[in-house]
């Protein structure tokens, strides 16, 4: 995200997509995960809804049909 204007716009769009209740500030998190076979994939998620990092890993693995370490 070398372009600061683009990054700020991206952050706003992500926050707006996650922000469902007025006056709440969701905990938006970006994470990269390594999968068996050397693939690396990324996920953006709301920690308040997902709960913990391991849940995000499993959600991403299921969505892209990968196996986590």
C-alpha positions in Angstrom: 0.0 0.0 0.0 2.5 2.5 -1.2 -0.2 5.0 -2.3 -1.4 6.7 0.9 -4.5 8.1 -0.8 -5.5 4.7 -2.1 -4.8 3.1 1.3 -6.9 5.6 3.2 -9.8 5.1 0.7 -9.4 1.3 1.0 -9.5 1.5 4.8 -12.7 3.6 4.7 -14.4 1.2 2.3 -13.5 -1.8 4.5 -14.6 0.0 7.7 -17.9 1.1 6.1 -18.5 -2.5 5.0 -18.0 -3.8 8.5 -19.6 -1.0 10.4 -23.2 -2.0 10.9 -24.2 -0.3 14.1 -23.9 3.4 14.6 -21.2 4.6 17.1 -19.4 1.2 17.1 -15.8 0.8 16.1 -15.2 -2.7 14.8 -11.8 -4.3 15.2 -10.8 -4.8 11.6 -7.8 -7.0 11.1 -5.6 -8.1 8.2 -3.7 -11.4 8.4 -1.6 -13.5 6.0 -1.6 -17.2 6.5 0.8 -19.9 5.3 -0.9 -23.1 4.0 0.4 -26.6 3.3 2.2 -26.6 0.0 3.6 -23.1 0.5 0.6 -21.0 -0.5 0.2 -17.7 1.3 -3.3 -16.1 1.3 -4.7 -13.1 3.1 -7.9 -12.3 4.9 -9.5 -9.1 6.3 -11.9 -9.8 9.1 -13.7 -8.3 12.1 -12.1 -9.7 15.2 -15.3 -9.0 17.2 -17.2 -11.4 14.9 -14.5 -14.0 14.2 -13.2 -14.2 17.8 -9.6 -15.2 17.4 -6.9 -15.6 14.8 -7.3 -19.4 14.6 -11.0 -19.0 13.6 -9.9 -16.6 10.8 -7.4 -19.1 9.5 -10.0 -21.8 9.4 -12.6 -19.6 7.7 -10.1 -18.7 5.0 -8.9 -22.3 4.6 -12.5 -23.4 4.1 -13.3 -20.6 1.7 -10.3 -21.3 -0.6 -10.1 -25.1 -0.1 -6.7 -25.1 1.6 -5.3 -27.0 4.5 -3.8 -25.1 7.4 -0.6 -26.3 9.1 
